[in-house]
Amino acid sequence: MLAKILKSYEFFLVFNKEVFYNKFSYLWTLVIPGFFLVINTWGIGSSFTYSEFRDVMFFYWSFIILMTAANGIGVGILDMRDNNYLKTYKYISGSKTPILLGRIESQCFFLLVNIIFFTLVSGFVFNQPTGSLLLTGAFVSVLVAIPVFLLLLIVTTLPFESNSVAQVLILFIIMLANLTSFNSDFQLMTDYIQVFNPAVVIGNSATVLHDFFLGNSNSMFIISVVPLILYSLIGMLAYYRLDIISKKGR
């Protein structure tokens, strides 16, 4: 296992160069969230309370995490498979595990940088403190993002080319991000369904972590942890079903 972890670090370095030099990655994780943040808060940003600013940050963190998972994990691994890189990497490392570990590690690091930058700039623009948010964002980038990344491994089991999946997946992520209304009293059937919406889970988990760091209790702990465990289990199953053979031309 130690050998696989050491090999994953080598892939981490390789994938870091890929993701940080890919300008298109920043479109979905910084440019588009920043654009909609400005549009949606135009004229009201100066009257933000801290709790309102916090909730807005958590919403955009959800979008950033889901887009990172979609492009970096789901579509990214499909693209590696289609171009036979996945097959080559497995031949070099002897296993899929170091490749996926390195991919997840690099996406977590990329995500952390994006969340810190986005939060710092937003805090400066709206004149809000960001200390506890940055601490929360660091933990969210690992503890919450990894189960979501594992969930998106299910995309890599699809027998389709990455180009066919990318647009549909992005539209699906946008739909999830817009369906984030949730009532913790579970008065409607949709509330039970929304518990497993990744965008809702990320927001709830960020709230729980943020309250924990501030010394406050939060009743959403269970409904945040259970979906994350489920995501991880789904991801592990998807890992075993991941095919390294390219689907191009089939």
N, C-alpha and C positions, 0 to 999 in steps of 0.2 A: 504493500500500500504506500509506503514511504517513497518507493521508486516512482509510483504513478503521480504522487504529489509533486515530486521534483520535476518530472517531465511536464506536468501541467503548468509549472512556472515558465518553462521554455515556450509553451504555446501561449501563455499569458502575454509574454513579451511580443510574440509574433502578432497576435490579435490586437494588441494595443496600438501597434504601428498602423494596422489596417483601419481601426475605428477612429483614431484621432486624426488621421490624415484624410479621412473620407468626409468632405465638406457636406455631403448630402445628409449625413447623420445629424448634424446640427440643425437642419431644417425642421425636423420633427421634434427635437428635444429642447430647442432654445428659440428659434425664430418664430415658429407658429404659436407656441404657448405664450411667448412675449407679446406677439401681435394681438392675440385675443385677450390677453390680460389688459392691455392698454385700451382696446376697444370696449371691453365690458365694464371697465372702471372709469371711463372718460367722464370727467366732471364730478365724480364722487370719491375719488381716491384720497383727497385731502381730509375727508370726513370719516375715514376708516377708523374703527376701533381696533385694538390689537386682536381681539377674538375673531372679528370679521376678516382681518388680514390673514390670520392663522388659517382659517377655514379655506380662504381663497388659495393660499399656498398649498394646502393639502390636496385641493382639487387638481391643481396644475401638476403637483408631484405625481398624482395618480396617472395623469395623461402622459407625463414624461416617462414614468416607469413602464407603462403598457406599451408605449411606442418603442422604447429601448428593447423590451422583451420581444415585440413583434419583429422588428427589423434586425436586431442583433442576435436573437436566439432562433425564433421561428424561421423567418425568411433567410437569415444569415447562414444557418446550418443547411437548409435546403439548397442554397446557392453553392455552398462548399461541396455538397453531394453532387449537384448537377455538373460542376466543373471538375469532378473527380479529385478534388483536394482532400475530401474526407477519406476516401479510399487510400490515397497516398499517405496522409497523416497516420491512419491506422496501421499501415504497413510499417511506417517508421517507428511508431510508439508501441505497437503490438497490442493495442487496446483502444476502444473508444473513450474510455474513462478520462485519461489525461487531456484529450482533445476537448471534451465537454466541460471538464473542470476549468481548463484554461480559458475557454470561451466565456463561461459564466463569471470567472474572476475578472476578466477584462471588461465585461459589460457592467459589472458592479463598480469597478473603478471609474469607468466612463460616466456612469450614472451619478456617482458621488460628486464628480467634478461639475457636472451639469446642474445638479440640485444646489450645490453650494453657490455656484455662480448666479443661477437664477434667483435664489433667495436673497443673496447679498444685494444684487442690483434692484430687486423689487423692494427690499427694505429701505434702500437709499432713496428710491423714487417716492415711496409713500411715507418716508420718515418714520419707520417702525423698527423696533429692536429685533434683532435676529439671532441673538446668542443661543437661546433655548431651541429655536427652530433649526439652527445649524447642527446642534447636537442630536436633535431628533432625526434630521435628515441623514446624518451619518449612519445611525442605526437602521433607519428605514431602508437605506441603500443596500444593506446586507440582510438583516433579519426578515424583512418583508419582501424585498425584491427577489431573493433567491427562490422562495416557493413560487412566485409568479413566473420567474424564468423557467422553472421546472415544469410548470403548467403548460407553458408555450412549447415545450418539447413535443407535445401532442401533434403540433403542426408538422413536425419533421417526420412523422410516420405516414403522412399522406402521400399517395402515389402520383403526385403532380409535380410539375416543374415550379421553381420558385417564382417565375414571372406570372404564372397563373394564380398563385396563392397571394402574392403581395398586396394587390389592390383590394381584394376581398377582405383580407385580414385587417388592413388599415381602416377600411370602412366599418368593420365590425368593432374595432377598438374605439373609434369615434362614437359609435352608437352606445357602447358600454359606458364611456365617459359622460355621456349626456343623460344616462339613466341612473343617476346617483341619488335620487330622492329616496329616503329610507326612514321608516318609523320603527324605533326600537321597542315599541309596545306591541308589535306584531298584530295590528288590528286588521290588516288585509293580507290575502294570500300572496300578493306581490311582495310584501315585506319579507316573507320567508324566502322567496326566490332571490330577492335583492341581496340577502345575506351572502350569497355566493358570487355576486357580481364583483370581479376583481377590482374595479374602480372603487366600489364601496368598501371592500375589504382593506384596500390600501389606505383610504381616508380614515376608516375606523381605527386601524392599527396605528397610524401616525398620531391620532388623537390620544389613544391609550398610552403610547410611549411619551408623548409630550406631557401629558398629565402626570405620568410617573416621575419624570425628571423634575417637575415642579412640586412634587410631593402631594399630588391630588389623587384621589381614588377615581376609578372609572368603571362603570357597569358593563362596558362593551368588551371586556377582556376575552370572555369565552367566545363570543360571536366573531371575534377577530382571529383567535388562535385556531379554532376548528377548521375554517376554510383554508387557512395556510397549511395545516397538516394534510388536508384533502388534496390541495394542489401538489404538495410534495409527493404524495403517494401516486397520483396520476402521472407525475413527471417520471417517477422511477419505472412505472410500467411502460411509459412511452420510450424510455431509454433502451429497454430490452427489445422493443419493436423497431428501433431505428435501423433502417436499411442504408448501407453505405454505397449501394450501387446506384449510379446515375439513372435518372428516368428520361433523360433527353432522347428524343427520337423514338420513344416507345409508345 
